[in-house]
Amino acid sequence: PADVLVEITTLDPHTGEPALTHIREALAAGMHVVTANKGPIALAFRELDDHARRMGRLLRFEATLADCLPVFTLRRAALPLARIDAIRGIVSSTCNYILSQCALGTPFGAALAEAQRLGIAEADPRNDLEGHDSAVKAAILANVLMGAALRPDDVERHPIDQAAGEAARAAAAVGARVRPVLDVERRGERIIASFRPRRLEPLDPLYAVDGFSMGLVYETDLAGRVTVQLHDPHVEQVAYAILTDLLEIRATIPRP
């Protein structure tokens, strides 16, 4: 009898399960779906979106990427006619915090331990540090916003490790910054994506995205360059993104 499924199970970046099955079954039952799980959107967005449209239901997933940073709502509300040709961004709070702390002189291991103590980094941080989480996010951006058919395994990954931490400290000494940057770019008929530590100079729009903060830069044909930033988010911002998706769905349900 429910109108909406809210799906927030743990991410499996390789299969998208069990969230993928939950979402398929909810749509088949005629329910709207809100999910914060990146796996199904990265691996099966086109299938799920087509299914939702056939059923006359909404599939919403703002919380899958950068907490409540406006990504998919921004596309629908402000960029409906613009072609997005490239996206650069910092979308990993864990990696960005660690490199920000390393730039201040904190050893890599100590920065990671503090991120874990604060509840931002997982007990097993490899999903973030090896770039698997960011590869899933890159696939979502490419597929949802740029019409691609990328899988997370198609994304080139370079780890955030002690060497990246040392590079961040060295860059800070000369006024630059090293940040965990995701790149998605349209090249002719192909869309390619990568995640790696990159050196940023002060005039770069992402230079000021520090600590737990996240940001995206969109390069478009009609709207030019659009930059959005979310400052120092926490779990409340994930909950807020889920709430805004629910409010959008509520507006479509006839009142009794």
Salt bridges, closest charged atoms under 4 A:
GLU7 OE2 - HIS22 ND1 2.56
GLU47 OE2 - ARG24 NE 2.77
ASP49 OD2 - ARG53 NE 2.90
ASP85 OD1 - ARG83 NE 2.57
ASP85 OD1 - ARG186 NE 3.38
GLU114 OE2 - ARG117 NH2 2.76
ASP124 OD2 - ARG126 NH2 2.69
GLU130 OE1 - HIS132 NE2 3.08
ASP133 OD1 - LYS38 NZ 3.31
ASP133 OD2 - LYS137 NZ 2.99
GLU156 OE2 - HIS158 NE2 2.70
GLU156 OE2 - ARG196 NH2 2.93
ASP183 OD2 - ARG198 NE 2.83
GLU185 OE1 - ARG187 NH2 3.42
GLU201 OE2 - ARG199 NE 3.26
ASP204 OD1 - ARG88 NH2 3.07
ASP210 OD1 - ARG179 NH2 2.71
GLU219 OE2 - ARG225 NE 2.70
ASP221 OD2 - ARG83 NH1 3.69
ASP232 OD1 - HIS234 NE2 3.61
GLU248 OE2 - ARG60 NH2 3.16
GLU248 OE1 - ARG76 NH2 3.00
